[in-house]
């Protein structure tokens, strides 16, 4: 929709009077648990968003937490979207309730005019938060406060619904629609409800890919989108409205896709802006979503692969970033969906039972400093880095240069699994192709890999394998190996051939920052490929023996 048409609709909507009741006509209740630790921070005048903590004080305390200089766009969006209400409510105290009201009153007086407050997904999040926590925030408050809140709610909802479908090409458009629909039901505005229901099917289809993944290729955004869909379903059911079939079908696709990203500890793999949400929240979302079906092995449109044998699980990113200009497959993923995307193509994570072994470093999406892009860089992922260059160009609002062709082929025989994947993210500048081959034995006790760079006059490259902080690593120089002890007590050995091996410091930022280690393999200029292997120490491995099954395993190099 053209901007002028969206603006015209807002203008026309502004001319129509809206009857503002004293309270929402229907009761709402936020479904998801807050974090009491973050709630205590808010009581102390701080707000944590995705690990980034900044002051959040009312004007009487000298606070300027609503202004443009108060933090990154992501941090301010969460603050103006009232994400902190859930955390204050988790405290369950009168002090938390009064703090919520003080902050809301201060926002109405000093923060509501900020430009970011009117962004559709921010306004939508705020409407959902106010209505979902109305009994906590405003039901017993004094009349003037309730009236001011309801008037602003009606004003925001009128403009939001008039502008649907939202302009954003990421999950924010779904958040805006959810907030507009909640407000339409709360205000008994039948024409608004009708407009939201007309837009809902196309927005669901735009957000959830045919394989069930989210358009942003992020486990975190998929989890949040499933929460959005559950809230919309419950909202329609509570209002006696029929949900479009697209909603149930999307949940049926998305829940199994979410399971693909779960490690043995129940948490999500750390791809593309994902942090630790905790296994209990993922369990709750799957339960509320009435999820059925096991985790798939492949997400064809999003390009993720899951290898599993015995107690060993490998999750690999084998798809192009959103906006890649390719002829078929996931080419339709919009560029706006790359806002949190990382340069981690062909990276993988590995867990054994409940122990994570190989990881990516995490994310700091709300950070305004260097950490945000440092964690988006290729070097913060368990993948190959050519000439210290990211496989995708990192920009403030997403990606610039990026892989256009990312291909993956999978084979299985007698329980063993092979994955052959490649990407052309280094074609521009180096004329190079990165190819990664993985082999997981039928027992799950042996993961072997080969990373190759194809091209001419190639510079050197590094391979990084970031270890979970719970893994104790010790270098065995005589064997060109690293011994890895997991929290469960199991031991694995990493080995490589004909390449420099080192054990270096790393960081794990799925939640609170934690020190960790990484295995680094450094290959000089002209090196065509590097072979490596991860094997359980307690299980003897047979010597490598050429072709096995449908293709030669990349284990033909390192042997026990």
Secondary structure, DSSP 8 states (H G I E B T S, - for coil): --HHHHHHHHHHHHHS-----SS-SS-----S---HHHHHHHHTTEEEETTEEEE---GGGT--TTSGGGS-HHHHHHHHTTTTHHHHHHH-SHHHHHHHHHHHHHIIIIITTSGGGGSHHHHHHHHHHHHHTHHHHTTTS-HHHHHHHHHHHHHHHHHHHHT-S-S-SSTHHHHHHHHHHHHHHHTT-HHHHHHHHHHHHHHHHHHB-TTS-BTT--HHHHHHHHHHHHHHHHHHHHTT----HHHHHHHHHHHHHHHHTB-TTS-B---SS-----HHHHHHHHHHTT--S---SEETTTTEEEEEETTEEEEEE-S--TT---SSSGGGS-GGGGTT--S-TT-EEEEETTEEEEE--B--TT-SSTHHHHHHSGGGSSSEEETTB-SS-EETTEESS--S-EEEEEEEETTEEEEEEEE-TTHHHH--EEEEEEEE-TTSSEEEEEEEEESSS---EEEEEEE-TT-EEEEEGGGTEEEEE-TTS-EEEEEEESSEEEEEEEEEBSSS-EEEEEEEEEE-TT--EEEEEEEETTS------SEETTEE-GGGS---
